[in-house]
Amino acid sequence: MPDPENTTLTILPWFKALADETRLRLLGVLGRYELNVNELVLVLKMGQPRISRHLKILSASGLLGCRREGLHVFYSTPPSGKARVFIDTLHSFIYADPATQPDLDAAAEMIEERARSTRQFFNAVAEDWDRQARGILGSFDLAAAVCGAMPECGVAADLGCGTGSVLQAMLKKAETVIGVDGSPRMLELARRRFAGEGGRVSLRIGDLSHLPLRDGEAAFASLNLVLHHISRPAEILREIRRVLAPAGLLLLTDFDRHNDERMRSEYGDLRLGFELDTLCSFLAHAGFVVRDTKQAALERGLVLHCILSENPAAT
């Protein structure tokens, strides 16, 4: 039998870390959103030194994790493990407290502002986007890679379809293709591309976190060079799984981690790529089963991950 005097409760550091109103507020906000210090200063309306001190305490206790992205460090609660279970229990109380709502509203507006900036960027560059994309892809044929992973099917979707270059290739294997994008200007250019296709192409404007597709509508979907523009990747992938039929396939392509800060200003990137393990973890947490992974070398020293995953059929 263990000696009580020599036993330390493993959850004691967590309770000590939360013995402060500001840290409880931070845990509530960062349980839903991944934010950097400057953003948290605006959300909580506190000074940077104060926010940083509290983040340090929460991180040291294991209740927060951080991710360095270029010049910024982003904080969020851990996605799994014992700390995740503990935090989820607390959140039911934190979010029930009306005093936390202003923080959550401010954080949600921060995320929406990111999305607005992305939409504005793509509306502005739509006319020149295909040329800009070739400057990164070089000789790599993205549309051919998508079609190579795609089975012959009834309905296929390209999510974040831009001007429709991948959709055009998809028509070789699908009876109907659906293109979704948040940029009205991009979709207008796509409509011009498919002016003679009749009813085989459906172009829909929409947010990838609330896709304008029915449950299980598509047998195949692709998400190409989109995820690094997204604040909440896991949420997007869960929504994609909703619109995929059982045993449907998703091809996800995105950059490997890199340090080219120019991608932010030139291409509107929010994140500087992902490690393969991170992308596979996002997919697994969304309920997908990874079936195959490939890599391709691009221009500017960039590397592209191509991950084929399946929406498992219900048992």
N, C-alpha and C positions, 0 to 999 in steps of 0.2 A: 504494500500500500504506500503511495507516495507521501512524502513528508509535506504537509501544507505549508510549512515555513519556507520550503525550498521550491515551491511551485509558483510559477508566474502565469497568470491568465493571458493567453495569446491575444485576446481581443482588447486587453487593457490599453495598448497604444492607440487603438482606434477610438475608444471612448475619450481618452485624453485629447486626441487631435480634434474631436468634435465639441469640446467644452468651450465653444466660442460661437457667437451668433454669425460672424462673418464667414467662418469656415463652414458652418451649416448651409449658409446661402450659396457659397461656392460649390459645395457638394451637390446641391440641388440643380444649379445651372449646368455644371459640368457632367451631370448624369444624363443630360439630354443633348448637350452641344459640346463640340470640341472648339475651344477658343484660346487665343493667345493672351498674353498679359495686357497688351494695349486695349484689346477688345473688352477684357474683364474690367479694366479701369472705367470704361464708358458704361458698361452694363451696371456695375455696382456703385458707380459715382464715388470712387475712392481713389486715393493717391497710389501711384505705382509701387513705392516702397512697402506700403501696407499690404497691398495685394500680393506682392512677391513673397513677403514674410509668411503669410498664411498659406500660400501655395507650397512653400518649402516644407512647412509642418505637415500638411496633408500628404505630400509626396513621400516624405520620410516615413510616414506611418503605413504606406502602401495603399492608401485610399485613392490616390491619383497616380496616373502615369503621364508621361510627357513624350512628345514627338518633335524632334528638331526638323524644321522645314526651311532651309535657306537661312535667312536672317532672323527667323522667328521660332519660338518654342510654343507648341500647342499642348494644352492640358485637357484631359478627360478622365473619367472613371475607368477602371479596368474592365475589359469585356467579359471576363470569366474568372473562375476561382472562388475561394472562400470570401474574399473581400467583396466580390460582386454580389454574392448572396446576402451579405451583411448590408451592403448599400441598397439593394433592392428593397429590403425590409424597411430601412429608414425612409426611403423615398415615398412610401405610401403615407407616412406621417408628414414629411416635409412638403409634399405637393398638396396635401389637404389643408395646409396652413395658408390662409389668404395673404399673409405677409410676404409669401414667396412669389406671388403672381407678378408683381411689377418686374422682378428680376427676369422671370421666364419670358415675359412679353418683350422686354428690352433685348434679350438674347435672340429671340425669334426674329425680331426686326433686323438685328445684325446679320443673321443668316439670310434673310430675304434681300437685304441690301447687296450681299455678295451675289445672289442669283440675278438681281436686276443689273448689276454691273456686267455680269457675264452675258446676259441677253443683249445689252447695249453694245458690247464689244462685237458680238457676232453679227448683229444688224449692220454695224458700221463696216465690217470687213467682208460681208457676204459676197460682193461682186468679185473680190480678188481671192476668195478663200481657196478655191481649187488650186490656184498657182502657189499660194502659200503652203498648202498641205504637201504639194509635190516637193517643195524645198526641204521638207523634213523627211518625207518617205523615200525620196530619191528613186532608185530603181525597184523598190519593193512594191509589189502590186497588191494593195490591201483588198480590193474588190475580189481578186482571184483567190486570195487566202480565205476570205469569207465563204466564197462559193465552194472551195475545196473542203471546208468543214461542214457544209450544209447538205442535208439529204434532200431528195425530191419530196415536195410536200405541198399541202394545200395552201397554207398561209404562212408567210415569213415576215418578220418585222425588223427594220433597222431603227434603233432607238438613238436619237441624236443624229438624224440622217443627213443634216446639212443640205447641200444642193442635190443630193440623190445619186451620187456616183456609185455607191455600193448597192443601192436599190436597183439600179439599172442592171447590174450583173445578176442580182437575185432572181430577176424575171426568167432567167434560163432554167431555174429549178423549181420555182413556185408558181402555182396557179394565180395567186394574189399576193401582192406585197404591200405592207403598211409602213409608212415612214412617219416618225414622230420627231418633232423638233420644237424648241421653245422660241426660236427666232422667226418672226413673220417674214423677214426679208429672205432668209435661207429657204423657207418653204415656197415663197413666190418663185425663186429661181428653179426650185425642183419642179414646180408645176409647169414651167416652160419646157423643162427637159422631157416631161412625160405627156405633152399636149396630145400626142396621137395614140396613147395607150388605152384609151377607153376606160373600162371599169376594172382593169387589172391592178391599178395603183391607187391606193388610198393614202392621201397625205393629211396628217392631223396635227394641229398645233396643241402642245400640252407640256406640262411639267412632268419630268421623269419620275417624280415622287408620287404622282397621281396620274398614271398613264391612261390615255383615252382608248383603252382596249377592254374587252370583256374578259372575265375569268377564263383562262385556258384557251384564248382565241388563237394564239400562234403556236405552230409546231416547232418553229425555229426563230431565234432572235439573235441579233448582233448588237454589241455596244462597243463602238470603236473610238478610241482616243477621247472618251467622254468623262470617264470616272475622275480624272485628275482635275476636272473643272467643278467637281461636286463637293459640297461641305460634308454631306452625310452619306458616304458610299454604301454602307450596310442597308440603309433605308431604301435606296434605289434598287439594290439587288433583290430585296424582299418583294418589292413591287413588281419587278420583272418576273420573278417566280410566279406571282399571282396570274400573270397574263399568259404564261406558258402552259401548254397542255401537259398532262402526265407523260413522262418520258421525253418531253420536249428538250431541245438542246439550246444552250446559250454559248455563243462565242464572244468572249471578252478580250479585247486587245487594248493594251495601254503601255506606257513607257516604264522601263525599269528606273529605279532611283538614279537621279543624276544631280548635278550641281550647276546647271546652266540657268542662271537667274534671268537671262534674256528671254526665256520662254514665257515668263510672266508678262512682260511688256509687249512682246511681239505676237504672242498667241493667246494671251489672256488666261494662262494656266494658273490655277490656284495651288496645286501641289506639284512638286518636282518629281513625279513618277512614284512607283511603288516597288518594293521588293516582291519577288514572286511569292514568298511565304505569306506576305500580307494580303495579296490578292486572293490566294487560295483560302486564307482564313476568312476573309469577307464572304466568299462564296459558300464556305461550309456553314458559317453562322446564319446565312440566309436560307440554308436548306438544300443547297446544290451539292452534287457529287462531281468532283473533278475527274474527267476522263482522259485528258491529254493536255500537255503543255509544250509549246515550242517558243523559240526566240528568233528574232530577225534583226540584223544590223541595219541601222538607218543612217541618215546624214548627221553631221555635227557630233558624232560619237555616241548618239543615242541608241538604245536597244529597245525593241518592242517585244512584250510578252503577248503570246496568243494562247488563251486558255479555253479549252472546250469543256463545258460542264453540262450535267443533265439534271433536270427536274425529276427526281425519282417518283415513280408511280406509287400511289397509295397502296398499302398492303392490308 
